Amino acid sequence: MRTAIHQFKEMKARGERFPVLTAYDYTSAKLVEQVGVPLILVGDSLGQVVLGYESTIPVTTEDMLHHCRAVVRGTKKAHIAVDMPFMSYHAEWPEAVRNAGRLIKEGGANSVKLEGGRDLERAVRRMVLAGIPVMGHIGLTPQSLNQLGGYRVQGRTPEAAASLLQDALALEAAGAYAIVLELVPAPLAKAITERLSIPTIGIGAGPHCDGQVQVFHDILGLFEDFVPKHMRRYATLADGVREAVGRYAADVKEGRFPTAAESYDMEEALAEIARRS
Ligand code: KIV
């Protein structure tokens, strides 16, 4: 049985912080689950770290379905949340509910995440009524990059801070089971976390959130295009990959790979036939 949404609320009530990590494929999801991460996000950050786009904006529902299925196949216990991509939930709420339903039904996800606050109240309510658990995402919302004009800390003025709190309360009232706070000053994240009964999950939002989320490729040092201040590297795997692939390439060029032990033999008589034919 996978971790259910009520368990995250219970963790908050017990004061138990929980880790959340992104994963985009079978192998990485399996490794993440093996160390007990209870919530895996198939983030649309895959647009940058897997597909090489400049932002998350070009990512499609088909992209999310493809990667979500792989993550679901690699896991048994973790709750799998999947991002709804840009423009899959903005136009009309019936379309938003249908697209969320596809990610649950065809992708095998346990919940969906969408970026925005009060403006999405109706869509969130209808998804929850349809039995689709929803995670909110406020603060820096990367799908609104063109509107926001860059990856900047949000909620720094009294008006902006009050607006973010209203967004959080509206999402909770609409039935969201958790809210990601991205690039929000730590004191504001603390205030929002204390006002909500549902958990907050921070990224660049300080230490007071109920959970923390990071991007798989960032914490492992696999993605080197940019290094946000709020990210901590737990490994430098890009160096390890370059070193290992470099040795492999050199071994092939120098004839050290493969050896006889890494090859398949056949009986001498058959080998002779093969040589003659
Ligand atoms: O797409 C993503 O990975 C995300 C997290 C960084 C919160 O939305």
Boltz pocket constraint, residues with backbone or C-beta under 6 A from the ligand:
constraints:
  - pocket:
      binder: B
      contacts: [[A, 22], [A, 41], [A, 42], [A, 43], [A, 44], [A, 45], [A, 46], [A, 83], [A, 180], [A, 182], [A, 203], [A, 213], [A, 214], [A, 215]]
      max_distance: 6.0
